[in-house]
Amino acid sequence: MLFTVVGGAIVFQLVLAFALSLGVNPNLLKLITAAFVLLIVGLPRFLSKKSE
């Protein structure tokens, strides 16, 4: 489990670095990252309510 988390964090940082190297606006990248984190955090709660 720990290797999965560390691997995911590394991949996430690589994707961010790649997007910045393509010239994506850093503020837009922050917005997309915040929306992604919100989705990941909220998804389990949404799915558990849906299955009840």
BATI-165654 format. One record per residue: x, y, z of N, C-alpha, C, CB in turn. Coordinates in steps of 0.1 Angstrom, whole numbers, plus 5000, padded with zeros to 4 digits. Each point is the difference from the previous one (the first is absolute). Last residue first. Glycine has a CB too. Layout:
XYZXYZXYZXYZ...
//
This chain:
473750304998499149975011498649994996501650125015502249994956499849865002499149975012502249964991499150494998499349944989499749865002501150164985501650075046498650055001499149944989500850215010503949714988499449935012498550045002502349985010500350234956499749864997499449935011501850004984499650445023498950004990499649854997500850224991503049855035498850045008498849994991501450155015502849774965499649895009498750045008502449935001499450424971499549884992499649885010501450074980500850365032498649995001499449884993500050245000504849864999499550005014498549985001501950155006500049894951500549885006499649995015501950014984496950394992499349884995500549875006499850124979502450285032498650005006499249884995500150255001504249814981500149965014498650005006502350105002498050074954500349855001500149955014501350034978498150435015498849934996500249855001499350194985504450095023499150015011498749924997500950225006502349814959500549915011499050015012502450044993496850254971499849864996500449905011500350074976500650395031498649985000499749854996499650244994504849905004499649995014498549975001501950165006499949924951500449875005499749985015501850004983497450414996499149914995500349865005499650144980503450195031498850025007498949914995500650245003503649764975500149945013498750025008502450045000497949924946500050115010500049935014498750164984503549594974498650025007500250105010499349764996504250054974499650145000498650025006501550044981501449565014499250034988499550145000499449764999502950075038501050014989499350024987501549855012495950085027500750135001501050014988499750005025498149594979499150104996500650145001498149865008504549785007499849994985499050114995500549755001500250205046501250054993499950004985501449925019495149885006500150155002501250064993498849975022500949564978499050064991499950155002498749795001504249985027500549994986499050064990501349805006497450155039501050114999500650004986500649985024496449674986499350135001501050124998498349905015503549674989499350014987499350144999499749754998502150135044501150024990499450034986501649865013495550015022500550145002501150034990499549985024498849594976499050094995500450145001498349845006504449825012500150004986499050104994500749765001499350185045501250074996500150004985501249935021495249834997499950145003501250084995498649945020501549604976499050054991499950155002498849785000504049975029500650024987499050064990501549815005496950085038500950115001500650034986500549955024496949664981499250125000500950135000498249875012
//
